[in-house]
Amino acid sequence: MPFQDDSTVLHPSLDLERSEFRYIFYSHDQQALVEDFLSLGFKKKIYTESPITQTIYFGSRKGLQPGLSIKGRIYTQNRVDNIWEITPSTFFNILEIKSTLSQGEAFIIGALSEEGLEYPFMADSITKELSTDLVFRIQKASEDGLLRDSTLKSKSRLKKMDLGIDQRQNNLTLEELVVLLTKPSELDEKLSDKTKKILNNKVRPLYFKSLIPYVMTQYSRIHLIPEKDRWRDIIRVTIDPGVDYYDLLIDESNFLDDPKGIAELIHRENFCRLEFKLDPSGFKDDPYLEKTISDIIREYRCIAYLSKKWTGVTLVSERHIQKQALWREALYKEIAGFFPVDPSWFSYGSVTEGLLQIINRSQSFETFENHPRVLVKNENFVHGFLGLPSPSLVITIEGPKIHYKLPSTSYPVKLIRGQSEFYITEEYVSPVRSTVISSKNQLSEFLHPSIEIEGYSFFRSYGFLVMATNSNRVYKLTIERMTRLEGDDQKTEIYCKMRYIGSFGRLYKINEQKVYDELISFYEEFSPIMTKPLSLDASN
């Protein structure tokens, strides 16, 4: 029987130095993969009393803060359908605040050689070190109505089995949760000094005027629990089949006074997520466990993937653009311009502020909205090509989706010594071939045998919608970071990019030169500032 803890005080079940690795695998392979774990010595567990987990991620009107994750969790028997009304009295079982102390981001590629350890199924090849997180969980106590909190280190989590029945029923309301995150109150009296410190120093200064719920996820979870006691201390395995994502429709200007809204379903993943929370040093003493799990990951063609948080933020951002209902000429390609920027423009805590500052000073562009919404995009994919010596097709494998695209065309517009280079690109909107994979066998059938796999890419961007003041053409202006891993080589590029996405108020005749002219204006105005280190104006 799994360990049960019915005490009323919340505490961590795993309190070790941990790392977390996320993969996806194909839906038709779920039963076979689970059976392989059972054969290895794991037990399958689904918590039937509360099989559904609903998570709301909180941020500000400027977006989600990198390095800080705030979420409210609900454990329930009832799945939400297309629409869910959220009210001030909506109950949350747990409020979780995770502060990432190491700001490096892990990019998992499937191989690691670090400090003499060989882990073929995991890697942290950007920082070459494990991240260190602090996780604070807050919930109501069972009888006295007081708050309890616990500190969990390095991405450890409470297992569902460690929550007694009473604990699952003692909840924080949304109204109480908003108070905790935005201002001191009587709720603070029973919190630990460490929790109050992170609230007062890191959370409340950011969100006391601008807290909003950003995205919601819903999923059922399969726990794979090791039967061997020594394995329980070094690894946890979970499977989330078909995660649902919800956009949250709220009155942003009034949310703090009247926290309510509507959660609206926007996407359901048609694959399974496989996540490992583990203590890497524990594998040193159990090479059999490491090798067998590595074999399973290779057997089922598991692909490293984004977290649910960053997947949801990307979906919400893309939907926000779609809801602007912009006019667009019948172009078959996406036109964009970009130039490299000083790396400081992608710094934590300043990327959006710096971009807004330069937009507000611009003579040629302005924010499209009075209260601009941060747009975030994350991608994690394998890339390759067909055709030698020059690629005739570019192939991307992202989750279950495979696309064959014609290569983009790039024009070097500015190549002047002493100035940053500037390129305008034209990329075909639609792939020439695409599919969605449902099993590892389909993957093998669809990939052409002559494909050359170059490596792995991790992409993240932050930006806003802007409008050219002279034409009402609307662009997506972003600061982007692309990291490519090819063999042992790693290359990271940081650049500013402007993409034409449509026009406001009218439909233009196709006139690509007008778009090119506005992109050149963007370069001439923004690049002299952004190629230098970021300096924020304290008055903004």
Buried (B, 14 or more C-beta within 10 A) or exposed (E): EEEEBEEEEBBBBBBBBBBBBBBBBBBBBBEBBBEBBEEBBBEEBEBEEBBBBBBBBBBBBBBBBBBBBBBBBBBBEEEBEEEBEBEBEBBBBBBBBBBBEBEEBBBBBBBBEBEEEBBBBBBBBBEEEBBBBBBBBBBBBBEEEEBBBBBBBBBBBBBBBBBBEBBBBBBBBBBBBBBBBBBBEEBBEBBBEEBBEBBEEBBBEBBBEBBBBBBBBBBBBBBBBBEEEEBBBBBBBBBBBBBBBBBBEBEBEEBBEEBBBEBBBBBEBBBBBBBBBBBBEBBBEBEEBBBBBBBBBEBBBBBBBBBBBBBBBBBBBBBBBEEEEBBEBEBEBBBBBBBBBBEBBBBEBBBBBBBBBBBEEBEBBBBBEEEBBBBBBBBBBBBBBBEEEEBEBBBBBBBBBBBBBBBEEEEEBBEEEEEBBBBBBBBBEEBEEEBEBBBBEBBEEBBEEEBEEBBBBBBBBBBBBBBBEEBBBBBBBBBBBBBBBEEEEBEEEBBBBBBBBBBBEEEBEEEBEBBBBBBBBBBEBBBEBBBEEBEEEEEE
